[in-house]
């Protein structure tokens, strides 16, 4: 027996989702943890192509991409797109990068929209 519940909101919980959202125009982290940041599935292929055309050094120069993560973000974008496609996720409305108890607390602080 399986139970299907309606999905009201999907939350991206990886740094890659946050970086892709930032590349797509989401506000920077310095604006605070509760500022709405979103990422649409249709934006991801654009960034996959763009990131693939750049060297790791050039990726590090993009807004929201650190030198450390520049070599990982393309692979992360491919996985993000595959995941969003497989789960039929049109958009992520929130990005959180937390672990363990901090992550649960940050989610409980987010008020769902009516």
Secondary structure, DSSP 8 states (H G I E B T S, - for coil): ----------EE-SHHHHHHHHHTT---GGG-TTS---EEHHHHHHHHHHHHHS-HHHHTTSTT--TTTTTTHHHHHHHHHHHHHHTT--EE-EE----HHHHHHHHHHS----
